[in-house]
């Protein structure tokens, strides 16, 4: 490097490009100089050079540019490039990306956050971050840099692109509308094998299955482990751009092709299992298990939803819904905790209404950022958000009612009913009202006191992979037996908390599923009285698995036939799926005999309350003088449809 190149770069030296009016919103872009050995595997031989200048932020852009979406990495600023003849430190991951994107003979105009935003100036950073949504919308293309070639990624990218191109040629993307998607479902389910579209799709599926070798699946598992799929910021970058392209080494595939390839893959799994040799079956099943959690799903869902809203001129997605989609039961990461919120603001249709703006001079006051965001969402959208305030929390000093988005909160047990007509209505349409409070960390609510917790059962943990694992029958039986016992104690108390004895008797099978059943096609809905048969099948199957070995021969064979008949009906299996909704909870009994499922860390002496405007009840812990801490959501049988509203007087609750 020459002496001038060794001098550090200064952002103050970046001049305006001629003709740019300073009153317009502006961004810096860089021109990456060509490199004759851009494909060289020894990058130290050819320093990277670029120029940096300002340009108006318009759509379409005055100066066409591509935006880079990538991860910074963890190694610090160890690489150097030359900006306008001066040295500038960047991360090695960015250097790697730029070398792969460098053209051998042409300049490449890029927007790269690490370079185009002065990361040391929090005021500038706050202003530029607020523009990032517009930046990615203005870019002619967003290049998603996943990293260099490794773990057979060239094979994966080539096959993925070929399968995506096949589906693209079929016109599969055109079916992703409300009107046409049912037609695609008929095609993919082979309802009419003689239908021309079905024949064409089956040919695509057949070709894809032959490409999805065990070697390919292993490469696919490794591809999904790339750090880009774990970062918060890149969701916005991927979703807002009109054209996104995955770049892995020197292989490329469009976002749409990757989406369609995944859809085809999901339709091929059964075919793969049927055709695999027995010797390869364990390895295939291991690969399928590793691919069960699809890290691309949140990205594609958010991108497709955004495109749909733009195409239909729809309102868009609220910040609350984005937080649920991206941070609940998900493991996205960000270096700064504030970016769990600020990193998706560009996607939120209500960001201005909520008056939430990035301010990196405040980034260390994370408790205040999370609290103000939570209260703004509650004021606008109601109380559903507090169900996501769960323990333990990573951020220690948050108010009890404020969700910790860094802690991977779990979905509310009631969330499957969000799009159903028959939702829970514990508040019975009583209007939601916030009480004035002296501190932003206090949430003042009105509601109804229900009862005090008397007795707790054991913690209920079950993994999704354990649902049909026969060695775990004792786990299932333990919960069902414990709930049955608590219901028996409630019967003995015989307090007037149910409209009839028949309804009281339903508690033992409603409580273990949070009163949510799944239909034969696994659509969630409120449980109806006939679902007791699913409960009985479940109990029979579990008891047979536990005690069948100790039965006499005749009794065993008779029970075994009944067991196979029961499992064929699959009602018991669906009941166990329903029980997943209340995992990570524990059964409880209250003083008056209410039985339900509540948070793991609840204790005897805690209280059940129903807040006005809340669909479900909550457990709170009394502190002093009308002040409480929120323990968490609960299912409480007998009060889920507003019954308590007519039995209690309204009270004030201040949550700290």
N, C-alpha and C positions, 0 to 999 in steps of 0.2 A: 504494500500500500504506500502511496506517495505521502509526503509530509502533510500536504493539504488534506488528503483523505484521512489522515490520522486525527485531525482536529475534530472535536465533537460537533455534531449537528445541533443547530438551534432552531426551534420553531419560529422564533422571531424573524428569521431570515427568509421565510417562505412568503414570497410576494404574491399579490393578486394577479391573476391572469388578466391581460388587457381587456377592457370592455365589460368587466363584471361590476355591476352596481353593488355597493357595499350594503345597501338596505335589504337585499335579498337574503334568504337563508342560504348559507354556503357550507360546503364541505371541502376538505382536502381530498385529492385523489393522487395516485402515484402512477408514473409511467415506468414500467419495468423494462430496462434496456435488454435487447436481444443478447444471447450468448451462443457462440458457435459450438461450445461444448456443454450446452444445457443438459444433455443426456449423460454427461460424464459422471461416473460413479465416485470420482474423487473431487468434491466441490472446492477444496482448498486451492485448486489450480486456477479458479476463475472467480474473482470477487463479484458479487452482485452489485449492480449499479441501477439507480433509479432517480427520477426527478419528482418533486412534490410541488403541487400548486393547488390554488383554490378554484372552485367552480360553483356556479349557482346550483342549488338543489331543486331540480325541476323534473317533471315526468311528462314526456320523455326527456332524458337528460340532455343538457346543452353539449356536454362532452360525454359521449357514450362510454360506459365503464362496466366492468364486471365486479361483483362483490365477492369477497372470499369469506367462507364460513369454515372455521377450523377450531381446534383447541390449542390453547397456549402451551400446554405441557407443564411439567413441574421442575424442569432443570434450571430455571432462571434465564437471564439474558446473557447468553454465552456466545452468541454469533454476532457478526458485524456485517452490515451492508453500507454502501455509500449512497447518501441522499444529497443531491446537488453538490457532490464532491466532498461531502463531510461524512465522518464515521458515525454510525448509529447502531446501538445495541438492540438485538432482537432475540427472541427465543429460537432454539435450534429447530423446533417443530415448524416455525414460520419459515426459517431459511429453507428447510426441506421442501415445504410447499411451494415457495417461490421458484426454486430450482426446477421443480417438475412442471410448473406453469410457464416458465420462461420459454419464449419462442426463439428458434435459432436465427431468425432474420427480421422479425418485426417487434415493435414496441407493444407491450400489453398494458392497457390502462385498467387499474384495479382500485377498489376501495378496501382497505385492510385496517381494522380498528386499531391494532397495535401500533400502526405507523400514522394513520390519518387523524387520530385523536391524540392530543397531548395528554398522555396518561398521568402526568405529574401535576396537571392543573385541574383541580376538582370542579372549579366553576365551568371551565370549558367542557370537561367530561360530562357534567350534568346536562349542559345544553345539547351537546352532540348525541348523547345517549337518547335524549328525548326525540331526536330526529331519526333514530336508527330504523324505525318502521318505514319512514318515507324513503330512506336511503335504499333499503332492499327492494322497495316497490319501484324505485327509479332505475335500478340496475337492469341492464339488458339481460343479464344472466347471473345467477349465483353459483359459484363453484364450491362444492362441498368437498373439502380436502379430508380424506379419511386416513391418510398415511401412506407410506411406501409399500412396495410389493413385498409381501411376506405371507407365510402360512397358506401357500397355494391360492393367494387372492386373485391371481391372473385367471386361473381356471374358474373360480367362482364368478368373477365379473363377466367373463366371456359367456358362460352358460346363462347367467342371470339376464344378460342383455339379449341373447338369442331367444329365450323364453318370453321376455317382455316384448320383443319385436313381433313374435308370433301372436301374442294376445292383442297387441296394438293393431296389427293387420286385420284381426278378427273384428275390430271395433268394440272391444270389450269396455273401454272407458265410456263409450256412449250410453251404456246401460246403467251407469251410476246416477240415475235420476229417480225421483219418487215414482214416476209412471212406468219406467222401463225395468227397474230392478226386479220386480216379480217375474218378468219374462226371463231375465238372466238366471234367476233361481230355478226356474223350470228347466232351462238348458243345462245348467251345471248338475242338477239332480237327475238328469236323463229321463225325464217324465215321458217324453215322446221320442224314442230312439230313431224314428224315421224322419224327424224334423230336420231340414237341411242345416239349420244353425247348430242343432245338437250334434249332428254328424261332424260338422267342422270343428266344434269345440272338443269333441272326443278325440279327434285326430291330433289337436294341439296338446291335449292332456297325455295322449299316448307318446308323442315325441318328447314331451317334457319328462315323463317318467323315465324314459331311457337315458336322459341326460343326468338325472338326479342319482348319480352313483354314490357309493359310500365315501369315496374320495371327495366328491363334491360336498356332501353333507358335513364332513369334517371341516372343510374350508369355510362353509357357511357358518358353522358354530364360531369359528375364529373371527370371521368378518363381523359378526354381531357383537364381538367383544371390543371393538374399536372404541376408543374414548369419546369420540364425537357423539355417539348415541347416548351418552350419560350427562351431557351438559345442558343447562337451562337455556342459556343465551341462544343456542343454535336453533331452538324450536321456532322462535320468532323469525330468524333469518331464513329458515327453510320454508316457512309458511307464507310469508308475505311476497316473496319474489315470484314473478310471472314464469320464470324458467329456472329450474334447479337441476344441476348435474352433479352426480357423485363422481369423484375422481379418486382412484386408488392406484398408486403407482402411476403408470401411464395408460391405464384403462379407464374408460368413462362409460356411464350409463345415465340416462335421464331419470328424473324422479318418477315420472309416469311409468316408464318401463319397469323400474324397480318395484313399484306398487303392484303392477299387474303380474309381474313374475311371482311375487309373494302370494297373490290370490291363486294363481295356477298351482303353485307349490302346495297350498293348503288343500286343493282339490285332488292332489296326487298321492297323498300319504297312504290311503288305503291300497291304491294300486302298488305302491312301493312295497308294502308289507306282504302283499299277495305274491309278488314276484321274487322277493329276496330269498336266497338260499339259507337253509337253516343255520349254517355255520356263521353267516353274517348277521343273523337276526338280533343277537344281543347288542352288537355294535350299532345297528340301525336304531334299536329302541333307545339306546343311550343318547344317540344324536337327536332323536325326536324329543327326548326328555329335556335335553339342553336347549332345544329350540322352542319349548313350550311357552316360555316367557319371551315374547317378541318385542325387542326394544324399539323397533321401527314403528310399532303400532301407533303410539302417541304422536309421532311426527307426521305420519301419513294422515291420521284422523284429523289433526289440527289443520294441516294443509288443505285437505279436501273440503273440510268444513268452511274454511276461509274462501276457497274458490267458489263454493256453492253460494255463499252469502253475496259475493261480488256478482256472480252470474245472475242471481235472482233479485239483486238489489235489496237484500235482506238487512236487518239491523246488525247482525253479527253476534259475537260471543262476549258475554260479560266477564269481568275479571274473576268473579266468584266461580263461574263455570270453568274458566281456564285453570284456576288454582286446583279445582277438583280433578279436572282431566289430566293435569300434568304432574301434580305433587301427591295425590292420594293413591296409595298402593303403588307407588312408583319410586324410582331411586335416581332421579335427576340430581345433578350436583352443580354447585356454583362456588367459586372461591370466596365471594362475599355473600353473607346471608341475605343482605338487602336485595341481591339480584334474583332470589327466588320470586320476588314480586316485580321488581323493576325490569327484570329481563324478559317479561312477557307483557309489559304494559302496551307495547306497540300492537298487540293482537286484541286488546280489550276495547270493545266498543264504548264502554262507559268510563274510560280513564279520566276524561275531562270532567264528567259529571261527578265522579268520586273525588276530584281535586287531588289526585295522587300524582306527584311529579318526582322524578329522580333528583336527588340532591346529595351528591357524594361528599359534601362537607359534613353531612349528617350520618354517613354510612356506619359509623361506630355506635350510634345510638339505636341499635337494632330493635330493642324492646319497644321504643317509641314508634319506630317505623311500622312494626307488625301490629301494634295496638291501634294506631291511627287508621291503618288500612282495614283492620277488622271492624272497627266501629263505623267507618264509612260504608262498608259493605252491608253491615247490619241495618244501618239507617235506610239504605236504599232497597235491599233485597230481603230483609227479615232475618229470622233467627236460625235458619238452617246451618249457618256457618259454625255455630258453637258446638255442634255435634262432632266437629273435627278437632276440637281442643281436647287432646288426649295426653296421657302420661305413660312413661316418663318423657320429659321434654329435654332437648339438647340446650336450648337457650333458657337459662335457669330463672331469670327474673321476669318472665312474662306473666301478666295477669292470668288467673286460672281459666278465664273464658276465651283467651286468645290462642288460636292454633299456632303451633310451631311447624312451619312448612319445611324446615330442614330435617325434621324427625320422621319423615315418611308416614304421615298419619294414615290410618285405615279408613276405608269406606264406612259410612254410617250403615247400620243394619237396615235402616229404612230406605236407603238410597235406591234399591232396585224398584221401588214403587214410584219413583219420581215422575215417570211418564204414564202412570196408571191412573184411571179414574178413581178407584177406591183406595185412596191414600189414607194414612192415619190422620186423625183430626182430634188429637188430645185436647186442643184448645177450643174446639167446637166453634170456630169462626169468631171467637172473642177478639176484638181488634188489638193489634200489636201497638205498644206504646213504650217509648223510652223515657225514663225519668231523668231529670236533670241531676248531674253529679258534680262534685267539686273537683274531680280529677279525671283525666282522660283514661286512666287505668281502671276506673270503676264503671261497671255496666249496671244501670238501674232499670229494673224490669218489674212489671206487675204480673201477678199470677195467683196460683191456688196451691196451698199446702195440702199434701195427700196423706203422708204417714211417715213413721220412723222405721228404719231398718232394724229388725230383731236378730235375724239369723242369716248366715251366708253358707253357700255350698262351695265346693272345690272349683278351682280355676278350670275353665274349659278351653283347652288348646287342641287344635286339629289342623294339620296341613292339608292342602287340597289334594296332594298326592296320596294321602292316607284314606280318602273317602271310601274306596272299595277294597282296601287292604285288609284281608281277613284277620291279620294278627293284631289289629287295633280294635276288635269288637268290644274289648273291655272298656276302652275309652268311651265309646258310644253308649254302652250300657250304663256306665257309671253316671253319666249326665242324666240319662232318661230315668234311671232309678232314683237319683237324688231329687229331681224335679217331682217325680211321683210322690216321694216322701214328704216334700214341702207342701204339696197340694193336699196330702192326707192331713197334715197338721192344720192347714187352713180350714179343711172340712170340720175338724174338731172344734176350732174356734167358733165357727158358724156365725161370724159377723155378717151383717147385711150389706155385702159389697157386690153381690151379683143379682141380676133380675130373676134368676131361677136356679134351681139345683142342676138342671140340665146344662145351663151355661157354665156353672161352676165346674162341672165334670169335664168340660172341654179344656180347662187350663193345662192339664197334664200333657196334652199333645200340642197345644198352641205355644206354650212357653219355650220349648226347646227349639222351635223354628222361628221365634219372633213373629208368629202369626203370618208368615209369608210362605206360600206354597209355590211349587213350580209345575206347570202343565206338562203334558207329554212332549211338547216341543220346547220345554224348559223356559217358557215365558213366566215371569214372576207375577203374582197377584195375591190379594188377601186370601187367607185360608178360609175355605168353606167347610161346613160340618162334615161333608163326605170325606174330607181328608183324614179323618180318624182311621180309615181303612189303611192308608199309607203308614200311619203310625203303628197300627197293629202288625202289618207285614214287616215293618222294620224291627219291631221288638221280637217277633217270631224268628226272623232270620238271624239276628244277633244272638239270641238265646240258643238257637240250634248250633251255631258256630262255636259257642262257648261250651255247651254241655253235650253236644252230639257224641263226642268220644266216649262218654261214660254211659251211654244208653245201651240197652240190650239189642241184640241183632234185629229182631222183628220191629221193635220200636224205632230203631235207627233207620231202617229202610223205609218205613212208613213216613217218618219225619223228613227223610231225605227227599222223597218224591214231592212232599208238600213244599219243601224248601226250593226245589227247582221250579215248581209251578209259581211260587211267590216271586222268585228272582226274574222269571220270564215276564211277569206283569210289570216289574221294575218300579212298583209304587214305593217299596221300601228304599230302593236306591235313590229315588227322587226325594224322599223324606230326609235321607242323610245329606243330600245336596243342600236341602233347605236349612239343615242344622249348621252348615258352614257360615250362614249369615250372622250367627251370634257367637262365633268363635272369638277367643280373647275376651270373653265375658265370664261372669259367674252367676249362678242362681241365687236368689235371695227370697226371704220371707219377711213381711212387715208385721208390725204389732197387730194390725187389723186383719191380717191374713192375705194381703196381696202377694202374689208370687210373680217373679219376673227374672230377667237377666240384666245385670248391670256391670259397671266397669270392674276390672280386675282389682284395683286398689281401693275400692269402697270398703267401708267397715261398719260393724254394728253401731248404731247411733246416728248414722247419716240419714238424710231425709229425701223423700220423693216429692218433687214439685212439678207442676205444670205451668209453664210461663204462657201468658197470653200471646198468641201469634205463633207458638211452637207446635209443630205437628206431633212431637213425641215428648214423653216426660224426661226429666233429668234428675240425677242424684246430686245433692249439694251437701256441704259440710258447714255447720253453723260456726261462726267466728265470734261475733259480738254485735249487739244492738242492731239487728236486722241485716247484718253483713254476713256474707257466705263466700265460700270458695266453690267453684264448679268442680265436681268430681267426674261427671261425664253423662252421656246419654244412657237411657235404659228402655227396655221393654217391660211394661207393667200390665199384666193381664187384668182386664176389667175396667181400664180407664183410657183405652187407646182411641175412643170415639167420642170424647167429650163428656163422659159420664160424671166426672168429678166437678165439672163447672157448675152443675146444678146442685151440688152437695156442699160446697164450700164458699166462704166469703173471700173476696179478692184481698190480696196482701201485696206489700212492696218487698222486693228482694234486691239487695245491692251486692253484686258479684265483684270480688276483688281479684 
